Amino acid sequence: MSSIFRFLKKRMLFCATLSVLVIAAGGFLVSCDNGDSFDAKLEEARIALDHGNYAQARAILESLPQTEMVLEYLSNAIAGGELNMDTLNIIATMDELDDEGKEGSVDIIGTIIGNENDELSCEDIEAKLAAVNEAIGLFEQIMDLKPNGIADLTEGQKLQLGLLSMTRTVLVLAKLISNKYNASSEICAAIVMTEEWIKANRHLFPTVEPTQDDLDSIDEDLHYISVAIDAVDENNDMLDDYNEFKNELDSDSNDHVTADELNLYIANM
């Protein structure tokens, strides 16, 4: 497994443990609170998130004033419910792929967001892109509340935003591949976002055709991933690995990914 994802797994294990302690403490403190108060409702949503009841958590959070904490939890509810990106599932997927000797970023994210067969239907791709854009948008609302924007996010918030951004880039790639893979078919067939499947089927989509919006989205994602890695880095290997990933997409290192660079990235998987 690449050191980026090994390090992220370590950080998520720490954050998951801390989250359990916070929720347990919060549950004790709120027991004497009014059940209809903001704090009580927020705690109810937090417990629902911890138990994987994402729809319940989302419904509660959407009824509350949109404070920073509410926005963050709402993003978590969308990521868990629509993208299958809860902490324990991410860690389990990393372990499974590590055991299989698969270490690519696309494999890790593609396996998490795919179905039980790792497949993504055309409808899945569209729905999950909308969900990840919404989840990222909530963190951007948090940035708007901060004097220094993204620089003032907590380490945990930057990490969550980085993972969401990696997911969005993979979903943009999935959309582009699916469009070409299904270009001559009346039925929109599912694809699998793993390096093995992409290599095996590459002849069916020799090139992809991103729009400027697609490229702008990837540029923004690379920036958010960079901020996340920088925030939690404990050694130079992390930055080295991130720069390697970034340079694979942005081969001329000008912070803007072109269609040619994107096609080269897919070809070299």
C-alpha positions as CSV (number, residue, x, y, z in Angstrom):
1,M,0.0,0.0,0.0
2,S,1.3,3.5,-0.8
3,S,2.6,5.4,2.2
4,I,-0.1,8.0,1.6
5,F,-2.9,5.6,2.3
6,R,-1.0,3.8,5.0
7,F,-0.6,7.1,6.8
8,L,-4.2,8.1,6.2
9,K,-5.3,4.8,7.7
10,K,-3.2,5.4,10.8
11,R,-4.7,8.9,11.1
12,M,-8.3,7.6,10.6
13,L,-7.8,4.9,13.3
14,F,-6.8,7.6,15.7
15,C,-9.7,9.9,14.7
16,A,-12.2,7.0,14.9
17,T,-11.0,6.2,18.5
18,L,-11.2,9.8,19.5
19,S,-14.7,10.1,17.9
20,V,-16.0,7.2,20.0
21,L,-14.6,8.8,23.2
22,V,-16.2,12.2,22.3
23,I,-19.5,10.6,21.5
24,A,-19.5,8.6,24.7
25,A,-18.7,11.7,26.7
26,G,-21.3,13.8,24.8
27,G,-23.9,11.2,25.5
28,F,-23.3,11.4,29.2
29,L,-23.4,15.2,29.3
30,V,-26.5,15.5,27.2
31,S,-28.6,13.1,29.3
32,C,-29.7,16.0,31.5
33,D,-30.4,18.3,28.5
34,N,-33.7,19.2,26.9
35,G,-34.4,16.6,24.2
36,D,-35.4,19.3,21.8
37,S,-32.4,21.6,22.4
38,F,-29.8,22.2,19.7
39,D,-27.2,20.3,21.7
40,A,-29.5,17.3,22.3
41,K,-30.4,17.1,18.6
42,L,-26.7,17.4,17.6
43,E,-25.8,14.6,19.9
44,E,-28.7,12.5,18.5
45,A,-27.3,13.1,15.0
46,R,-23.7,12.3,16.2
47,I,-24.9,9.0,17.7
48,A,-26.8,8.1,14.5
49,L,-23.6,8.8,12.5
50,D,-21.6,6.5,14.8
51,H,-24.2,3.7,14.3
52,G,-24.2,4.1,10.5
53,N,-27.7,5.6,10.4
54,Y,-26.8,8.2,7.9
55,A,-30.3,9.0,6.6
56,Q,-31.5,9.7,10.2
57,A,-28.4,11.8,10.9
58,R,-28.9,13.8,7.8
59,A,-32.5,14.5,8.5
60,I,-31.7,15.8,12.0
61,L,-28.7,17.9,10.8
62,E,-30.7,19.5,8.0
63,S,-33.2,20.7,10.6
64,L,-30.6,22.5,12.7
65,P,-28.9,25.9,12.3
66,Q,-26.0,25.4,9.9
67,T,-23.1,25.9,12.3
68,E,-19.6,24.6,11.6
69,M,-20.1,21.4,13.5
70,V,-23.5,20.8,11.8
71,L,-21.9,21.3,8.4
72,E,-19.1,18.9,9.1
73,Y,-21.4,16.2,10.4
74,L,-23.7,16.7,7.5
75,S,-20.8,16.2,5.1
76,N,-20.0,13.0,7.0
77,A,-23.6,11.8,6.7
78,I,-23.5,12.3,3.0
79,A,-20.1,10.6,2.6
80,G,-21.2,7.6,4.7
81,G,-24.7,7.2,3.2
82,E,-24.1,8.0,-0.4
83,L,-20.4,7.1,-0.9
84,N,-19.9,4.3,1.6
85,M,-17.1,6.3,3.0
86,D,-17.3,5.6,6.7
87,T,-14.0,5.3,8.6
88,L,-14.2,1.5,9.3
89,N,-15.1,0.6,5.7
90,I,-12.2,2.7,4.4
91,I,-9.8,1.0,6.8
92,A,-11.2,-2.5,6.0
93,T,-10.8,-1.8,2.3
94,M,-7.3,-0.6,2.7
95,D,-6.4,-3.8,4.6
96,E,-8.0,-6.1,2.0
97,L,-6.3,-4.4,-1.0
98,D,-3.0,-4.3,0.9
99,D,-3.3,-8.1,1.4
100,E,-4.0,-8.5,-2.3
101,G,-0.9,-6.4,-3.2
102,K,-3.1,-3.6,-4.8
103,E,-1.9,-0.2,-3.8
104,G,-3.3,2.2,-6.4
105,S,-5.3,5.2,-5.4
106,V,-8.0,4.4,-8.0
107,D,-8.3,0.8,-6.6
108,I,-8.8,2.0,-3.1
109,I,-11.5,4.6,-3.9
110,G,-13.1,2.6,-6.7
111,T,-13.6,-0.4,-4.4
112,I,-15.1,1.7,-1.6
113,I,-17.6,3.5,-3.8
114,G,-18.5,0.5,-6.1
115,N,-21.1,-2.2,-5.3
116,E,-20.4,-5.6,-3.9
117,N,-18.8,-6.5,-7.3
118,D,-16.9,-3.2,-7.4
119,E,-19.1,-2.0,-10.2
120,L,-20.4,1.5,-10.9
121,S,-23.5,1.9,-13.0
122,C,-24.0,5.1,-15.1
123,E,-26.7,6.1,-12.5
124,D,-24.3,5.4,-9.7
125,I,-21.6,7.6,-11.1
126,E,-24.1,10.5,-11.6
127,A,-25.6,10.2,-8.1
128,K,-22.2,9.8,-6.4
129,L,-20.7,12.8,-8.2
130,A,-23.6,14.9,-7.0
131,A,-23.2,13.6,-3.5
132,V,-19.4,14.2,-3.3
133,N,-19.9,17.7,-4.7
134,E,-22.4,18.3,-2.0
135,A,-20.1,16.9,0.7
136,I,-17.2,19.0,-0.5
137,G,-19.5,22.1,-0.8
138,L,-20.3,21.8,2.9
139,F,-16.6,22.0,3.8
140,E,-16.3,25.0,1.5
141,Q,-19.1,26.6,3.5
142,I,-17.1,26.0,6.7
143,M,-14.1,27.7,4.9
144,D,-16.3,30.7,4.3
145,L,-16.9,30.9,8.1
146,K,-13.1,31.1,8.7
147,P,-11.0,34.3,8.5
148,N,-8.2,32.5,6.6
149,G,-10.4,30.0,4.8
150,I,-8.9,26.5,4.2
151,A,-5.9,27.4,6.3
152,D,-8.1,27.6,9.5
153,L,-9.7,24.1,9.0
154,T,-8.7,21.5,11.7
155,E,-6.4,18.7,10.8
156,G,-9.4,16.3,10.8
157,Q,-11.4,18.6,8.5
158,K,-8.5,18.9,6.0
159,L,-8.1,15.1,6.1
160,Q,-11.8,14.5,5.4
161,L,-11.7,17.1,2.6
162,G,-8.7,15.5,1.1
163,L,-10.4,12.0,1.0
164,L,-13.5,13.5,-0.5
165,S,-11.4,15.3,-3.2
166,M,-9.6,12.0,-4.1
167,T,-13.0,10.4,-4.4
168,R,-14.3,13.2,-6.7
169,T,-11.3,12.9,-9.0
170,V,-11.9,9.1,-9.3
171,L,-15.6,9.7,-10.0
172,V,-14.8,12.3,-12.7
173,L,-12.5,9.7,-14.3
174,A,-15.2,7.2,-14.0
175,K,-17.7,9.5,-15.7
176,L,-15.2,10.1,-18.6
177,I,-14.4,6.4,-19.0
178,S,-18.0,5.4,-18.9
179,N,-19.0,8.0,-21.5
180,K,-16.4,6.5,-24.0
181,Y,-16.9,2.9,-22.9
182,N,-20.7,3.2,-23.6
183,A,-20.5,5.6,-26.6
184,S,-21.7,3.0,-29.1
185,S,-24.0,1.1,-26.9
186,E,-27.8,1.5,-26.4
187,I,-27.4,0.2,-22.8
188,C,-25.2,2.0,-20.4
189,A,-23.0,-0.8,-18.9
190,A,-21.4,-0.6,-15.5
191,I,-17.6,-0.1,-15.2
192,V,-15.1,-1.0,-12.5
193,M,-12.7,1.6,-11.3
194,T,-9.7,-0.5,-10.6
195,E,-6.4,-0.4,-12.5
196,E,-6.8,-4.1,-13.5
197,W,-10.2,-3.4,-15.2
198,I,-9.0,-0.2,-16.8
199,K,-6.0,-1.9,-18.3
200,A,-8.1,-4.8,-19.6
201,N,-10.6,-2.6,-21.2
202,R,-8.4,0.3,-22.3
203,H,-8.9,-0.5,-26.0
204,L,-12.6,0.4,-25.7
205,F,-11.8,4.0,-24.5
206,P,-8.4,4.9,-26.1
207,T,-9.0,8.5,-25.1
208,V,-11.3,10.4,-22.8
209,E,-12.7,13.9,-23.5
210,P,-12.9,16.0,-20.3
211,T,-14.7,19.3,-20.3
212,Q,-13.0,22.4,-18.8
213,D,-15.3,21.9,-15.8
214,D,-13.9,18.4,-15.3
215,L,-10.3,19.7,-15.5
216,D,-11.1,22.6,-13.1
217,S,-12.6,20.1,-10.7
218,I,-9.5,17.9,-10.7
219,D,-7.3,21.0,-10.3
220,E,-9.3,22.0,-7.2
221,D,-9.1,18.4,-5.8
222,L,-5.3,18.3,-6.2
223,H,-5.1,21.5,-4.2
224,Y,-7.4,20.1,-1.4
225,I,-5.4,16.8,-1.3
226,S,-2.2,18.8,-1.1
227,V,-3.5,20.8,1.9
228,A,-4.6,17.5,3.6
229,I,-1.2,15.8,3.2
230,D,0.6,18.9,4.3
231,A,-1.5,19.2,7.4
232,V,-0.9,15.7,8.7
233,D,2.6,15.0,7.3
234,E,5.1,13.5,9.8
235,N,7.9,12.9,7.4
236,N,9.1,13.8,4.0
237,D,7.9,10.5,2.4
238,M,4.3,11.8,2.5
239,L,5.1,14.8,0.5
240,D,7.3,12.8,-1.9
241,D,4.4,10.3,-2.5
242,Y,1.9,13.1,-3.0
243,N,4.1,14.9,-5.4
244,E,4.6,11.7,-7.3
245,F,0.8,11.3,-7.6
246,K,0.3,14.9,-8.5
247,N,3.0,14.8,-11.1
248,E,1.4,11.8,-12.7
249,L,-1.7,13.9,-13.4
250,D,0.0,17.3,-13.8
251,S,3.1,16.2,-15.8
252,D,4.3,19.7,-16.5
253,S,3.9,20.8,-12.9
254,N,1.9,24.0,-13.6
255,D,-1.0,23.2,-11.3
256,H,-3.4,22.7,-14.2
257,V,-4.3,19.3,-15.6
258,T,-4.9,19.1,-19.4
259,A,-6.9,16.6,-21.4
260,D,-3.6,15.2,-22.7
261,E,-2.2,14.8,-19.2
262,L,-5.3,13.1,-18.1
263,N,-5.2,10.6,-21.0
264,L,-1.5,10.0,-20.3
265,Y,-2.4,9.3,-16.6
266,I,-5.0,6.7,-17.6
267,A,-2.7,5.1,-20.2
268,N,0.1,4.7,-17.6
269,M,-2.1,3.0,-15.0
